Amino acid sequence: MIVFRLGSAKHSNDLSGKGAELVGGRWNNKGVAMLYTSSSIALGVTEVAVHTPLGIVPLDYSLTQIEIPDSIAIYELPQSQYPKDWKAFPHPLSTKLKGDKFILDTNFLVIKVSSAVVAGDFNYLINPNHKDASKIKIVDVSAFEFDERLFKK
């Protein structure tokens, strides 16, 4: 399976989850490394857009395509286990704790979670500290330009 990550070009080859570790995210607290990826380029664009102020077009971005081998079991978080406030912003502690537990348990390398931004789409969160993390491979990195219309005021 190929998943997608849009990010700063200078970090395009970094699979350490350090960015999420430094700032936290919907599914992790600061101090917990996690690599956020999306099921499609379009979802990746949307995820970046919702975190970017209007009028500012993200520059110097890269699209990183990452292969998760078919032999890797992916845990899909059942909808019944999503906290009631999982879509809230700012990101609620309930989802952060659930993601932190996923990372610390190390039962799975990857967890599939619903996108809070695009109903029906999924993000794949990777535990960079899992024993099988080295099986995740970058298959392509390319420069990425956002359509300015997405960021118009």
Secondary structure as GFF3:
##gff-version 3
##sequence-region A 1 153
A	DSSP	beta_strand	2	8	.	.	.	ID=ss1
A	DSSP	three_ten_helix	9	11	.	.	.	ID=ss2
A	DSSP	alpha_helix	18	23	.	.	.	ID=ss3
A	DSSP	beta_strand	35	38	.	.	.	ID=ss4
A	DSSP	alpha_helix	41	49	.	.	.	ID=ss5
A	DSSP	beta_strand	61	67	.	.	.	ID=ss6
A	DSSP	beta_strand	74	76	.	.	.	ID=ss7
A	DSSP	three_ten_helix	79	81	.	.	.	ID=ss8
A	DSSP	alpha_helix	93	105	.	.	.	ID=ss9
A	DSSP	beta_strand	110	114	.	.	.	ID=ss10
A	DSSP	beta_strand	122	126	.	.	.	ID=ss11
A	DSSP	three_ten_helix	133	135	.	.	.	ID=ss12
A	DSSP	beta_strand	137	144	.	.	.	ID=ss13
A	DSSP	three_ten_helix	148	151	.	.	.	ID=ss14
###
